[in-house]
Amino acid sequence: MAIAVDIDVMLARRKMSVGELAERVGITPANLAVLKNGRAKAVRFATLAALCEVLKCQPGDLLRWEAEDTAGECAES
């Protein structure tokens, strides 16, 4: 199971910089970069809510589930 983060998509739609978003949400640009690049292991609901408020979007606009690649698995015949 993989969770994809689409913060960069919403930033582009809102014509907003990472620095501006971080300042308005109240987190450091470094922590926002970790989240934006999909390296975060967790996100607080309060942070997610603040991101949604500033970007005027829903949580599903920022996070989505992607199935893992199963190319290496054997197929049953």
C-alpha positions as CSV (number, residue, x, y, z in Angstrom):
1,M,0.0,0.0,0.0
2,A,1.4,3.4,-1.0
3,I,0.0,6.8,-0.2
4,A,0.7,9.5,-2.9
5,V,0.9,13.1,-1.8
6,D,-0.4,15.7,-4.3
7,I,0.5,18.9,-2.4
8,D,2.5,20.1,-5.4
9,V,-0.5,19.8,-7.6
10,M,-2.6,22.0,-5.3
11,L,0.3,24.5,-4.9
12,A,0.4,24.9,-8.7
13,R,-3.4,25.3,-8.9
14,R,-3.3,28.0,-6.2
15,K,-0.2,29.6,-7.6
16,M,1.4,29.4,-4.2
17,S,5.0,28.7,-3.2
18,V,6.1,26.1,-0.7
19,G,7.4,28.9,1.6
20,E,4.1,30.8,1.6
21,L,2.1,27.6,2.3
22,A,4.5,26.6,5.1
23,E,4.2,30.1,6.7
24,R,0.4,30.2,6.4
25,V,0.0,26.6,7.8
26,G,2.5,27.2,10.6
27,I,5.1,24.5,9.8
28,T,8.7,24.8,8.7
29,P,9.4,24.6,4.9
30,A,11.6,21.6,5.6
31,N,8.8,19.7,7.3
32,L,6.4,20.7,4.4
33,A,9.0,19.4,1.9
34,V,9.2,16.0,3.7
35,L,5.4,15.8,3.5
36,K,5.2,17.0,0.0
37,N,7.9,14.6,-1.3
38,G,6.1,11.6,0.3
39,R,8.9,10.9,2.8
40,A,6.7,11.5,5.9
41,K,5.5,8.5,7.9
42,A,2.5,10.3,9.4
43,V,0.7,13.6,9.3
44,R,-1.3,15.2,12.1
45,F,-4.9,15.8,11.5
46,A,-4.4,19.4,12.6
47,T,-1.7,19.9,10.0
48,L,-3.9,18.2,7.3
49,A,-6.8,20.4,8.3
50,A,-4.6,23.5,8.1
51,L,-3.3,22.5,4.7
52,C,-6.9,22.0,3.5
53,E,-8.0,25.4,4.9
54,V,-5.2,27.3,3.3
55,L,-5.4,25.5,0.0
56,K,-9.2,25.5,0.1
57,C,-9.4,21.8,-0.7
58,Q,-10.4,18.4,0.7
59,P,-8.0,15.8,2.2
60,G,-8.6,13.6,-0.8
61,D,-7.2,16.4,-3.0
62,L,-3.9,16.1,-1.2
63,L,-3.6,12.3,-0.4
64,R,-4.5,9.3,-2.5
65,W,-3.9,5.6,-2.3
66,E,-2.0,3.8,-5.0
67,A,-1.6,0.0,-5.3
68,E,1.9,-1.3,-5.1
69,D,3.5,-2.6,-8.3
70,T,3.1,-6.4,-8.4
71,A,5.3,-7.0,-11.4
72,G,7.7,-9.1,-9.4
73,E,5.1,-11.6,-8.2
74,C,4.4,-14.9,-9.9
75,A,1.1,-15.2,-11.7
76,E,-1.1,-18.3,-11.2
77,S,-1.7,-20.3,-14.4
